[in-house]
């Protein structure tokens, strides 16, 4: 995990659901059975290494959306 980066926290229910989905994906797409531990470790990797980029992109997109909308407010000036 990178310095100054907060870990994304998931509820137990959400994490269990994601582990189930990872196992389902591997079985359906790769015809491989993945155990709970392997799926959990893979999920941890995604959370630590990949998810921050998705999160940051969401923050960036939200910021741009809000900036565009706040500029629209200027059009209602009298």
Secondary structure, DSSP 8 states (H G I E B T S, - for coil): --TT-------HHHHHHHHHHHHHHHHHHH-----HHHHHHHHHHIIIIIHHHHHHHHHHHHHHHHHHHHHHHGGG--
